[in-house]
Amino acid sequence: MLEKIKKDWFSNIRGDTLAGIVVALALIPEAIAFSIIAGVDPMVGLYASFCIAVIIAFIGGRPGMISGATGAMALLMVPLVKEHGVNYLLAATILTGVIQVIFGAFKIAKIMKFIPRAVMIGFVNSLAILIFMAQVPHFMGISTMTYIFVAITLAIVYVVPRFLKSIPAPLIAIIVLTAIAIFTNSELRTVGDLGTITQSLPSFLIPEVPFSLETLSIIFPYSIALAIVGLLESLLTSSIVDDMTGTESSKNKESRGQGVANIMTGFFGGMAGCAMIGQSVINVKSGGRGRLSSLVSGLFLIFLIIVLGDLVVQIPMPVLVGIMIMVSIGTFDWSSFTYLRKAPKSDAAVMLITVGIVVATHDLSKGVIAGVILSAIFFVAKISKIQVIIRKQEYKKIYFNVRGQLFFASVDEFINSFDFSIESTNLLIDFTNAHIWDDSAVGAIDKVVLKYREKGNIVTINGLNPYSKKLVEKMAVYNDSNAKLKTH
């Protein structure tokens, strides 16, 4: 236990501290922007990012992953805030956390095994595209100086690490270029242009909503959607950080941790949040690996707001844009172009459709769910091929060898493989190389056997494995003296 605490908290103190500072600086414009999307005061997003980052540092299941206010969650909040106000949003945030804790208790993270690699690649690439698209309004068509600062930022974050690795390059870019912008009075958009930052700590509050079934009926649909989207994004981001760091994480613990963090956030005036892939990538690439990086990001964020608020609002947006462009480039899976050429066409289609839906809707859950459903359809299509071969033929005796998976999608092909003109013959249908999966399969066997019996044939079923035998014995109607049932 002590060894794990030491590893998670104190094995990379310098790297985690510096990475946490970089992440905190990158959190501010994101939190403000997502607050604006949701239609709430910027402090609601900032308080959420502070609370969630600090709480997750202690109880999350993935050290080094950054959580806070996110765009995917903010988009779901818009109708609720517009129709009922911020207090209902806070109540929905608390309920979202409760639902996520329940999901974690029921080990909902097991659903991760049902997400194919093609969907994961599509998820990562669509996030990279969305991160880049979110930066476009902050630098395109604004001014020549904006382009210059973006270019210099990119040069710093890519060139400096070749010569200096002890200090994260994004931190150097923020400090140096902010100082230059302030002393030269450059005409640049700043963090302060996104919204007003109030230099005060969050305080405990109970949302001012009626404690009634009517309130529950209003917030529950939003809370369940927020809980699902938040966990989906968090678990997928956790898997990505696992791959980046070569370490494992506890997905169920992360689910419970996200829930507790959202509950506490709702009571401190913040909106629901989840893992942030952009900030998580910044953290890892800046050297962050342990829980300390998440804690530092949250604490330094509130320090920036309260103590250095006047300086923070002067940080040029082009600098932060340059850093986020670096994140989008680093996040995108460039090997996916090779993947498109080498992977089966169905997998390539799933990846492209996942990306297309996420980018078109800005909703990660829709893209991932569509990708999983499409993968399932392709999978069913692949395994629904079944063969019925006449293996051996003697006088008045015919053997049918069935090969493949017999279930709802393959029953038509199975039935159509038989010649029902045969009369007064001993028929053996061998299922040694087949598996019976469902009621539709048993119904198809019934149909074949009963049709043959109508023509005076004797039918024997042979070679059923134990699972198939049990299912057939339980549900088939043909099993009498004229239709014998045999197994291995």
Secondary structure in CASP SS format (residue, H / E / C, confidence):
PFRMAT SS
TARGET T0000
AUTHOR 0000-0000-0000
METHOD secondary structure of the structure
MODEL  1
M C 1.00
L H 1.00
E H 1.00
K H 1.00
I H 1.00
K H 1.00
K H 1.00
D H 1.00
W H 1.00
F H 1.00
S C 1.00
N C 1.00
I H 1.00
R H 1.00
G H 1.00
D H 1.00
T H 1.00
L H 1.00
A H 1.00
G H 1.00
I H 1.00
V H 1.00
V H 1.00
A H 1.00
L H 1.00
A H 1.00
L H 1.00
I H 1.00
P H 1.00
E H 1.00
A H 1.00
I H 1.00
A H 1.00
F H 1.00
S H 1.00
I H 1.00
I H 1.00
A H 1.00
G C 1.00
V C 1.00
D C 1.00
P H 1.00
M H 1.00
V H 1.00
G H 1.00
L H 1.00
Y H 1.00
A H 1.00
S H 1.00
F H 1.00
C H 1.00
I H 1.00
A H 1.00
V H 1.00
I H 1.00
I H 1.00
A H 1.00
F H 1.00
I H 1.00
G C 1.00
G C 1.00
R C 1.00
P C 1.00
G C 1.00
M C 1.00
I C 1.00
S E 1.00
G E 1.00
A C 1.00
T C 1.00
G H 1.00
A H 1.00
M H 1.00
A H 1.00
L H 1.00
L H 1.00
M H 1.00
V H 1.00
P H 1.00
L H 1.00
V H 1.00
K H 1.00
E H 1.00
H H 1.00
G C 1.00
V H 1.00
N H 1.00
Y H 1.00
L H 1.00
L H 1.00
A H 1.00
A H 1.00
T H 1.00
I H 1.00
L H 1.00
T H 1.00
G H 1.00
V H 1.00
I H 1.00
Q H 1.00
V H 1.00
I H 1.00
F H 1.00
G H 1.00
A H 1.00
F C 1.00
K C 1.00
I H 1.00
A H 1.00
K H 1.00
I H 1.00
M H 1.00
K H 1.00
F H 1.00
I C 1.00
P C 1.00
R H 1.00
A H 1.00
V H 1.00
M H 1.00
I H 1.00
G H 1.00
F H 1.00
V H 1.00
N H 1.00
S H 1.00
L H 1.00
A H 1.00
I H 1.00
L H 1.00
I H 1.00
F H 1.00
M H 1.00
A H 1.00
Q H 1.00
V H 1.00
P H 1.00
H H 1.00
F C 1.00
M C 1.00
G C 1.00
I C 1.00
S C 1.00
T H 1.00
M H 1.00
T H 1.00
Y H 1.00
I H 1.00
F H 1.00
V H 1.00
A H 1.00
I H 1.00
T H 1.00
L H 1.00
A H 1.00
I H 1.00
V H 1.00
Y H 1.00
V H 1.00
V H 1.00
P H 1.00
R H 1.00
F C 1.00
L C 1.00
K C 1.00
S C 1.00
I C 1.00
P C 1.00
A H 1.00
P H 1.00
L H 1.00
I H 1.00
A H 1.00
I H 1.00
I H 1.00
V H 1.00
L H 1.00
T H 1.00
A H 1.00
I H 1.00
A H 1.00
I H 1.00
F H 1.00
T H 1.00
N C 1.00
S C 1.00
E C 1.00
L C 1.00
R C 1.00
T E 1.00
V H 1.00
G H 1.00
D H 1.00
L C 1.00
G C 1.00
T C 1.00
I C 1.00
T C 1.00
Q C 1.00
S C 1.00
L C 1.00
P C 1.00
S C 1.00
F C 1.00
L C 1.00
I C 1.00
P C 1.00
E C 1.00
V C 1.00
P C 1.00
F C 1.00
S C 1.00
L H 1.00
E H 1.00
T H 1.00
L H 1.00
S H 1.00
I H 1.00
I H 1.00
F H 1.00
P H 1.00
Y H 1.00
S H 1.00
I H 1.00
A H 1.00
L H 1.00
A H 1.00
I H 1.00
V H 1.00
G H 1.00
L H 1.00
L H 1.00
E H 1.00
S H 1.00
L H 1.00
L H 1.00
T H 1.00
S H 1.00
S H 1.00
I H 1.00
V H 1.00
D H 1.00
D H 1.00
M H 1.00
T H 1.00
G C 1.00
T C 1.00
E C 1.00
S C 1.00
S C 1.00
K H 1.00
N H 1.00
K H 1.00
E H 1.00
S H 1.00
R H 1.00
G H 1.00
Q H 1.00
G H 1.00
V H 1.00
A H 1.00
N H 1.00
I H 1.00
M H 1.00
T H 1.00
G H 1.00
F H 1.00
F C 1.00
G C 1.00
G C 1.00
M C 1.00
A C 1.00
G C 1.00
C E 1.00
A E 1.00
M C 1.00
I H 1.00
G H 1.00
Q H 1.00
S H 1.00
V H 1.00
I H 1.00
N H 1.00
V H 1.00
K H 1.00
S C 1.00
G C 1.00
G C 1.00
R C 1.00
G C 1.00
R H 1.00
L H 1.00
S H 1.00
S H 1.00
L H 1.00
V H 1.00
S H 1.00
G H 1.00
L H 1.00
F H 1.00
L H 1.00
I H 1.00
F H 1.00
L H 1.00
I H 1.00
I H 1.00
V C 1.00
L C 1.00
G H 1.00
D H 1.00
L H 1.00
V H 1.00
V C 1.00
Q C 1.00
I C 1.00
P E 1.00
M H 1.00
P H 1.00
V H 1.00
L H 1.00
V H 1.00
G H 1.00
I H 1.00
M H 1.00
I H 1.00
M H 1.00
V H 1.00
S H 1.00
I H 1.00
G H 1.00
T H 1.00
F C 1.00
D C 1.00
W C 1.00
S C 1.00
S H 1.00
F H 1.00
T H 1.00
Y H 1.00
L H 1.00
R H 1.00
K H 1.00
A C 1.00
P C 1.00
K H 1.00
S H 1.00
D H 1.00
A H 1.00
A H 1.00
V H 1.00
M H 1.00
L H 1.00
I H 1.00
T H 1.00
V H 1.00
G H 1.00
I H 1.00
V H 1.00
V H 1.00
A H 1.00
T H 1.00
H C 1.00
D C 1.00
L H 1.00
S H 1.00
K H 1.00
G H 1.00
V H 1.00
I H 1.00
A H 1.00
G H 1.00
V H 1.00
I H 1.00
L H 1.00
S H 1.00
A H 1.00
I H 1.00
F H 1.00
F H 1.00
V H 1.00
A H 1.00
K H 1.00
I H 1.00
S C 1.00
K C 1.00
I E 1.00
Q E 1.00
V E 1.00
I E 1.00
I E 1.00
R E 1.00
K E 1.00
Q E 1.00
E E 1.00
Y C 1.00
K C 1.00
K E 1.00
I E 1.00
Y E 1.00
F E 1.00
N E 1.00
V E 1.00
R E 1.00
G E 1.00
Q E 1.00
L E 1.00
F C 1.00
F C 1.00
A C 1.00
S C 1.00
V H 1.00
D H 1.00
E H 1.00
F H 1.00
I H 1.00
N H 1.00
S C 1.00
F C 1.00
D C 1.00
F C 1.00
S C 1.00
I C 1.00
E C 1.00
S C 1.00
T C 1.00
N E 1.00
L E 1.00
L E 1.00
I E 1.00
D E 1.00
F E 1.00
T E 1.00
N E 1.00
A E 1.00
H E 1.00
I E 1.00
W C 1.00
D C 1.00
D H 1.00
S H 1.00
A H 1.00
V H 1.00
G H 1.00
A H 1.00
I H 1.00
D H 1.00
K H 1.00
V H 1.00
V H 1.00
L H 1.00
K H 1.00
Y H 1.00
R H 1.00
E H 1.00
K C 1.00
G C 1.00
N C 1.00
I E 1.00
V E 1.00
T E 1.00
I E 1.00
N E 1.00
G E 1.00
L E 1.00
N C 1.00
P H 1.00
Y H 1.00
S H 1.00
K H 1.00
K H 1.00
L H 1.00
V H 1.00
E H 1.00
K H 1.00
M H 1.00
A C 1.00
V C 1.00
Y C 1.00
N C 1.00
D C 1.00
S C 1.00
N C 1.00
A E 1.00
K E 1.00
L E 1.00
K E 1.00
T E 1.00
H C 1.00
END
